[in-house]
Amino acid sequence: MSVQDRISSMLDSTDAAVRRRAAEELMELSSAENDVITAFAKGLTDADKGVRDICALALVRLGSDSTAISAKAVAPLITFEDIEVRNLAGDVLIKLGASAADALYPYLSDPKEDNRKFACDIIGLSNNPAAIPHVRKLLTDEDDNVRCAAVESLGFLKATDLLGDVVGMYDDEIVRPYVIAAIGNLGGKQAQEFLLKLMEEPDEFVQISAIDALAVCTDEIGVAHKLLALLPTSSADVQLVLLRTIYSIAFRLQIAIELPKDLREIARLALMDDEPDTRIAGLLALGQSYEEEDIPALLHEITLNNAETQQHILSVILSHSTPAVAREFFDRIFAAQFEANSPMTEILGFLTAILPHVEGENAAIAIQAVMRQYAAVIQDHRREIIEFLLAVSRDAAIHLLSDEITSGQQHRVEDAAQFAQFYNIREIVLP
């Protein structure tokens, strides 16, 4: 079957399966002929999703030599009434990269504001600095959404020379949130100073937007310290955003920032938040040693089953916190798991990895807390406890099973004897 036959089958067959097969065969040919590219662009409007997806993939795969032709063929589809076609065309154009901008310039002056906005959105993601002058013209567009798109796109395109133009849009209340975000994307000292100045605004939405923008653009730890100074006098909502940005900056620059003791409650509240980045900030803000008042917030994070934060919390508890904190923490965490009838597998696995590197009393406290759970849990969980003890402290396992065998309670004796035989613990005298 020739290329033209396959094109005809893909475009004209009434059978979707035949159209899909023809599209796949055309893609396998890797042909960059204009007729093939035009056919793939038309295929983006097919009634069958399979055909559309194959054509979209083919256009992206044709290679850098064909991107300009592909972009020109796809660009008209951003004006389609069918939102699925519009969005698919947009996705393809974004993946085609810088070439898409050239094909979309005519649509920046389209009579329909939706088309102008959509073209501007795609150009903003094209990573083509040559597009900046074209986008700049839309800053004075009569449509609110188009102006918002223009400001946002200038930020994405890193139009640093136009920082003044973007700042000049701040008084346009409709565009203001996009202005703040764009300033953050543009970055630089002037951008940071402008965003810090916005912290004096009475509008908390403006403050929060400025803080989020600073998280993106700040490359100086001094900015984090300035934000830290604002924590005590800010509202509860703003405090959480401030904390998130402070520790985002500190983490990115790999510089430690110590949260004043009297502000520690903010970190605890952050750990109870729904937003993962806010919880991470709260965890970082609590530092490398925990207090008893931190434990409820730490337990909340533990229950969310984030392996990375679970390991971090356990490491800090075992290596740097006081024995009193370690004792309270482990008693409460295992009590909570028992109450919820949750397996101890994950926590025991982390402890198995961490305990060999821990010195001092906290290791023994953790092991004792696990041993105290033995009598209360079901047999499968008791097996986990024995395996854990054998891995971290064979003496503790022997001591536990020996006590069970001498307990005088038949079911406990039988279980302990079974474990001793199964794990070949010869130090235990069986009944």
C-alpha positions in Angstrom: 0.0 0.0 0.0 1.4 3.4 -1.0 1.7 6.4 1.2 -1.2 8.1 -0.6 -3.4 5.0 -0.1 -2.7 5.0 3.6 -3.5 8.7 3.8 -6.8 8.1 2.0 -7.6 5.2 4.4 -6.8 7.3 7.4 -8.9 10.3 6.3 -11.8 8.7 4.4 -12.5 5.2 5.8 -15.8 4.9 7.7 -14.2 2.2 9.9 -12.3 3.7 12.9 -10.2 0.5 13.1 -9.1 0.9 9.5 -8.3 4.6 10.1 -6.2 3.7 13.2 -4.3 1.0 11.4 -3.5 3.4 8.5 -2.4 6.1 11.0 -0.1 3.6 12.7 1.4 2.5 9.4 2.0 6.1 8.4 3.7 6.9 11.7 6.0 3.8 11.3 7.1 5.1 7.9 8.5 8.3 9.6 7.8 10.2 6.5 8.1 14.0 6.8 6.5 14.8 3.4 4.1 17.7 3.5 1.1 15.5 2.5 1.7 13.2 5.4 2.1 16.1 7.9 -1.1 17.7 6.6 -2.9 14.3 7.0 -1.7 13.9 10.5 -2.9 17.5 11.3 -6.3 16.6 9.9 -6.3 13.4 11.9 -6.3 15.5 15.1 -10.0 16.3 14.3 -11.0 12.6 13.8 -14.1 11.4 15.7 -12.1 8.5 17.1 -9.8 9.2 20.0 -7.4 6.5 19.0 -6.8 8.1 15.6 -6.3 11.5 17.2 -3.8 10.2 19.7 -1.8 8.4 17.0 -1.7 11.5 14.8 -0.6 13.7 17.8 2.2 11.3 18.6 3.3 11.1 15.0 3.5 14.9 14.6 5.7 15.2 17.7 8.0 12.3 16.6 8.7 13.5 13.1 11.9 15.2 14.2 13.3 18.7 14.5 13.5 19.2 10.7 9.8 19.0 10.4 8.6 21.0 13.4 8.0 24.2 11.5 5.9 22.5 8.9 4.0 20.5 11.6 3.4 23.7 13.7 2.0 25.5 10.6 -0.3 22.6 9.8 -1.6 22.3 13.4 -1.9 26.0 14.3 -5.3 26.6 12.7 -6.9 24.0 14.9 -6.6 26.2 18.0 -9.6 28.1 16.6 -11.8 25.0 16.5 -15.1 25.1 18.5 -14.5 21.6 19.7 -12.6 22.0 23.0 -11.0 18.6 22.7 -9.5 19.4 19.3 -8.3 22.8 20.6 -6.6 21.3 23.6 -5.0 18.4 21.6 -3.7 20.9 19.1 -2.3 23.0 21.9 -0.6 20.0 23.5 1.1 19.2 20.1 2.2 22.8 19.6 3.7 23.0 23.1 5.7 19.8 22.4 6.9 21.2 19.1 8.6 23.9 21.0 10.0 27.1 19.6 8.7 26.5 16.1 5.2 26.8 17.4 5.6 30.5 18.1 6.2 31.4 14.5 3.1 29.5 13.4 0.9 31.2 16.1 1.9 34.8 15.6 -1.0 35.5 13.2 -3.5 34.4 15.9 -2.3 37.0 18.4 -4.3 39.5 16.4 -7.3 37.1 15.8 -10.7 38.9 16.1 -11.8 36.4 18.8 -10.3 37.0 22.2 -10.3 33.3 23.1 -8.1 32.6 20.1 -5.7 35.4 21.0 -5.5 34.2 24.6 -4.9 30.5 23.6 -2.2 31.4 21.1 -0.5 33.5 23.7 -0.7 30.7 26.3 1.0 28.3 24.0 3.6 30.8 22.9 4.4 31.4 26.5 5.4 27.8 26.9 7.3 27.6 23.6 10.7 28.7 25.2 11.2 31.0 22.2 12.7 34.4 23.3 12.0 35.7 19.8 8.3 35.7 20.7 8.7 38.3 23.5 8.1 41.4 21.3 5.0 39.8 19.8 3.6 38.9 23.3 4.4 42.4 24.6 1.9 44.0 22.3 -0.9 42.1 24.1 -0.3 44.0 27.3 -2.7 46.6 26.1 -5.3 44.2 24.7 -8.9 45.2 25.4 -9.7 41.8 26.8 -8.9 41.0 30.4 -8.0 37.4 29.8 -5.7 38.2 27.0 -3.8 40.7 29.1 -3.5 38.1 31.8 -2.1 35.6 29.3 0.4 38.1 28.0 1.8 38.9 31.4 2.0 35.3 32.4 3.7 34.4 29.1 6.3 37.1 29.5 7.2 35.5 32.9 7.5 32.1 31.4 9.6 33.4 28.5 12.0 35.1 31.0 11.5 38.5 29.5 13.8 40.1 32.1 14.3 43.2 30.0 10.5 43.8 30.3 10.4 43.7 34.1 9.4 47.4 34.1 6.6 46.7 31.7 5.3 43.9 33.8 5.5 45.9 37.0 3.7 48.7 35.2 0.7 46.4 34.9 0.3 46.0 38.7 -2.3 48.7 39.0 -4.6 46.7 36.6 -6.5 44.8 39.3 -7.7 42.0 37.0 -4.1 41.3 35.9 -2.5 41.8 39.3 -2.2 38.1 40.4 -0.5 37.3 37.1 1.8 40.2 37.4 3.1 39.0 40.8 3.6 35.5 39.5 5.4 36.7 36.4 7.7 38.9 38.5 8.6 35.8 40.4 9.4 33.9 37.2 11.5 36.8 35.9 13.6 36.9 39.0 16.5 39.1 39.8 17.2 41.6 42.6 14.7 44.2 41.5 12.0 41.6 41.3 12.8 40.4 44.8 12.7 44.0 46.2 9.4 44.6 44.5 7.9 41.4 45.9 9.2 42.1 49.4 7.6 45.6 49.2 4.3 44.0 48.6 4.4 42.5 52.0 3.3 45.9 53.3 0.0 45.7 51.3 -3.1 45.2 53.6 -4.5 42.6 51.1 -3.6 39.2 52.3 -4.1 37.7 48.9 -1.5 40.0 47.5 0.9 39.1 50.4 0.4 35.4 49.8 0.9 35.8 46.0 4.1 37.7 46.7 5.4 35.1 49.1 4.8 32.3 46.6 6.6 34.3 43.9 9.6 34.8 46.2 9.8 31.1 46.6 10.4 30.8 42.9 12.9 33.6 42.3 14.9 34.1 45.5 18.5 33.2 45.5 19.6 35.0 48.7 19.2 33.6 52.2 18.8 37.1 53.4 15.3 37.2 51.9 14.4 34.1 53.9 15.5 35.9 57.1 13.4 39.0 56.1 10.4 36.8 55.8 11.2 35.1 59.1 11.0 38.5 60.8 7.5 38.9 59.5 6.2 35.6 61.0 5.2 36.9 64.4 3.0 39.7 63.2 1.3 37.9 60.2 -2.1 36.2 60.2 -2.3 32.5 60.6 -3.0 31.9 56.9 0.0 34.1 55.9 2.2 32.5 58.5 1.9 29.0 56.8 2.8 30.4 53.4 5.7 32.4 54.9 7.0 29.2 56.6 6.7 27.2 53.3 8.7 29.8 51.4 11.3 30.4 54.1 12.2 26.7 54.2 11.9 26.3 50.4 14.5 28.9 50.0 16.7 27.5 52.8 16.4 24.0 51.3 17.2 25.1 47.8 20.3 27.1 49.0 21.2 24.2 51.5 21.5 26.7 54.4 19.9 25.9 57.8 17.4 28.4 59.3 16.5 27.9 63.0 12.9 28.7 63.9 12.7 30.7 67.1 11.3 28.6 69.9 8.4 30.9 70.5 7.3 30.4 66.9 7.4 26.6 67.0 3.7 26.3 67.1 3.5 27.6 63.6 5.6 24.6 62.4 3.3 22.2 64.3 0.3 23.8 62.6 2.0 23.5 59.2 2.5 19.7 59.8 -1.3 19.4 60.2 -2.0 21.1 56.8 -3.4 19.4 53.8 -0.8 20.8 51.5 2.3 18.5 51.3 4.9 21.3 50.7 3.5 23.1 53.8 3.9 20.0 55.9 7.5 19.5 54.6 8.2 23.1 55.7 6.8 22.4 59.1 9.0 19.3 59.5 12.1 21.2 58.4 11.2 24.1 60.8 11.1 21.7 63.8 14.8 21.1 63.1 17.0 18.2 64.2 15.6 17.7 67.7 12.0 17.3 68.8 10.1 18.3 71.9 7.1 16.5 73.5 4.8 19.2 72.3 5.8 18.3 68.7 4.6 14.7 69.0 0.9 15.0 68.0 1.9 16.8 64.8 4.7 14.3 64.1 2.3 11.4 64.5 -0.2 13.0 62.1 2.6 13.1 59.4 3.6 9.6 60.2 0.1 8.3 59.5 0.1 9.8 56.0 2.5 7.0 54.9 5.1 9.2 53.2 8.1 7.0 53.4 10.6 9.9 53.2 9.1 11.9 56.0 8.6 8.8 58.1 12.2 7.9 58.0 13.2 11.5 58.7 11.1 11.7 61.8 12.3 8.3 63.1 15.9 9.3 62.5 15.5 12.6 64.4 13.6 10.9 67.3 16.3 8.2 67.7 19.4 10.2 67.1 18.9 13.7 68.4 15.8 13.9 70.7 15.7 13.3 74.4 14.8 9.9 75.9 11.6 11.4 77.3 10.5 12.4 73.8 11.5 9.0 72.3 9.6 7.1 75.0 6.4 9.2 74.5 6.7 9.1 70.8 7.1 5.3 70.4 4.4 4.5 73.0 2.0 6.7 71.2 2.8 5.6 67.7 2.4 1.9 68.5 -0.7 2.5 70.6 -2.2 4.4 67.6 -1.4 1.5 65.2 -2.9 -1.0 67.6 -6.1 1.0 68.0 -6.4 1.2 64.2 -5.4 -2.5 63.8 -2.7 -1.4 61.4 0.3 -3.6 60.6 3.6 -2.5 62.1 5.5 -3.7 59.0 6.6 -0.3 57.6 7.7 1.3 60.8 9.5 -1.9 61.9 11.3 -1.9 58.5 12.5 1.7 58.9 13.6 1.0 62.5 15.5 -2.1 61.3 17.5 0.1 58.9 18.0 3.0 61.3 18.7 1.3 64.7 22.2 -0.1 63.8 23.4 3.5 63.4 21.9 4.8 66.6 23.9 5.1 69.8 22.5 5.8 73.3 19.3 5.1 75.2 16.8 5.9 72.5 17.6 2.6 70.6 16.7 0.6 73.7 13.5 2.7 74.2 12.4 1.9 70.7 13.0 -1.8 71.1 11.2 -1.9 74.4 8.2 -0.1 72.9 8.0 -2.8 70.2 8.3 -5.6 72.8 5.4 -4.2 74.8 3.2 -4.6 71.8 3.8 -8.3 71.5 1.1 -9.6 73.8 -1.6 -7.2 72.4 -1.3 -7.9 68.6 -2.4 -10.8 66.5 -0.1 -13.7 65.6 1.0 -12.4 62.2 2.0 -9.1 63.8 3.8 -11.0 66.6 5.8 -12.8 63.9 6.8 -9.4 62.6 8.0 -8.3 66.0 10.1 -11.4 66.5 11.7 -11.0 63.1 12.4 -7.3 63.9 14.0 -8.2 67.2 16.2 -10.9 65.7 17.4 -8.3 63.2 18.2 -5.5 65.7 18.7 -7.3 69.0 18.8 -11.1 69.2 19.1 -10.9 73.0 15.8 -9.0 73.2 14.1 -11.6 71.0 15.5 -14.4 73.3 14.4 -12.5 76.4 10.9 -11.9 75.1 10.3 -15.5 74.0 11.8 -16.9 77.2 9.3 -14.8 79.2 6.5 -16.1 77.1 7.5 -19.7 77.6 7.5 -19.3 81.3 4.3 -17.4 81.4 2.2 -20.4 82.3 -0.5 -19.5 79.7 -0.7 -22.4 77.2 -1.5 -20.4 74.0 1.4 -18.0 74.8 3.8 -20.9 75.5 2.8 -22.7 72.3 3.2 -19.6 70.2 6.6 -18.8 71.7 7.8 -22.4 71.2 6.7 -22.4 67.6 8.6 -19.1 66.9 11.7 -20.5 68.7 11.6 -23.6 66.5 10.8 -21.8 63.3 13.7 -19.3 63.7 16.0 -22.0 65.2 16.6 -20.0 68.4 18.6 -22.7 70.3 19.3 -20.5 73.3 15.7 -21.0 74.4 14.8 -24.1 76.5 11.5 -25.4 75.1 8.9 -27.0 77.4 
